[in-house]
Amino acid sequence: MASKEAPARSPALWRFMVGYFDRYVRRHLNALRLARRGMPPDADHPGPIVVYCNHPAWWDAAVVILLAGRLFPRRESYAPFDARMLEKYTVFARMGAFAVDLDSARGAAQFLKASRRILGAPNRMIWITAQGRFQDVRARPLGLRGGVARLPEIAPDALFVPLALEYAFWEERGGEAFAAFGTPVSGADLLALPRPERLARMEADLTATLDALSADVVSREAERFTALASGAKGIGGVYDLWRRLRAVLAGRPFEAAHRSKGNPVP
């Protein structure tokens, strides 16, 4: 029977870093938005959960940590991490990240060995940037790495969930981060498929989730999303100070946002 001992993880550091990235996102982005039609799976699933996503930007790690901390606070989250990058960002090694050499067969063995230990306990989950490298959100096919399709063999009781990530600029100065979860599939159902068909099914599910999220992003309709984090509006500095003063002198409330609700963009 496989050991259930998972890679090192400090719960205290994890909670601190969730709070840190919450503040970081609010400071540097306008918002982190979760698509209403792409809500997270049931956190009370009796087995482990595997979330696999695309990898469009540097921001992915911050967004994933915030999603994990906000939406799955009672679960232990883990993630594979490029071994060379983990040497540079050592703090992640104490947050559940485990090193994987992305350019060798040894790396595949590392990934499966660590995943087996993690998924041996029902309260754990793994977050995987399944493309293994940065890739534009519009690129097709997604080219998911084959390791993710091996996980149902390790954990047929796990729930497998596609997660789409995208970034864009809307009306405000700061960028917008967007996320949407796809339809969960049980590991047992995936295990019933031959490995190549299993990988194709998982890639098709993530592609469909990405396409649906992109349609919501293109709409620029904030009502399609729930804001998990929201940053300061406006330009800031002297310009916003002048706008605030004008509002006070005119006897009207100051609105820092570029566009007030219901008003067109000037």
Residue, then its C-alpha position, 0 to 999 in steps of 0.5 A: m500500500a502506498s504511503k500517505e506521507a505527502p511533501a512538506r507543507s506548513p499550514a501556517l505559512w499557507r494561510f499567511m501566503v493566501g492572505y499575502f496573495d489576496r492583498y497582492v492581487r488587490r494591489h496589482l490587478n483590478a479584480l479576480r473574477l470567477a465565472r458564474r457558469g463555471m463554479p467550483p466543484d463540491a468541496d465535500h467530495p469524499g475523495p481527493i480532487v485533481v484540478y488541471c488548468n492551462h498555463p497562460a501567465w506568471w499570475d497563474a500561481a497567485v490565482v491558483i493559491l487564492l482559489a485554493g485558499r478561498l474555495f477549498p479552505r479545509r483541504e490540503s493543496y499541493a502542486p507540481f513545480d518546475a525543479r529549477m524554478l522551485e530552487k529560485y522560489t523556495v517558499f513554495a516548497r513549504m506550501g505544498a509544491f513538489a519538484v518535477d524535472l519537466d525535461s526528463a523521464r525522471g521528472a515523470a517518475q517524480f510526478l507520479k510518485a509524489s502524486r500517489r502519496i498526496l492522493g492517498a488521503p481524501n482531504r487533499m487536492i493537486w493543482i496542475t498547470a497541465q500544459g507544463r509551459f507558458q502558452d497563449v490562451r488562444a493556442r489550440p490544441l492545448g497540448l496537455r502533458g500525458g502525466v495528468a492522464r495517469l492520475p486516474e490509475i493512481a486515484p480512481d476515487a478522485l474528482f478531476v476538474p478542468l480549470a480555465l484561466e485568462y487575463a484581459f484589460w477591461e475599462e480600469r487601469g489594472g488588468e482582470a484575472f478570470a477563472a472558470f471551473g469545468t464539469p467534474v469527472s470521476g477518476a473511475d469514469l476516466l479510468a474506463l477509457p484507454r490512456p490516449e482517449r483519456l488524455a483526449r477527453m481531459e483536453a477536450d473538457l479543458t478546451a470547452t471550459l476555456d472557450a466558454l470562459s473566453a466568451d464571457v470575457v469578450s462580453r465584458e459583462a461583469e454580471r457573468f462573474t463573481a468578484l473574488a478579489s477587487g482592487a482599487k479603482g481609478i488612476g490614483g495620484v494627483y489626477d484622482l485627487w483633482r477629480r475628488l476635489r471637483a466632485v466635492l466642489a460640485g456637491r456630488p459623490f466621487e466615483a473612482a471607477h472609470r465607468s459608473k454602472g450603467n454609464p458608457v465609457p467616455 
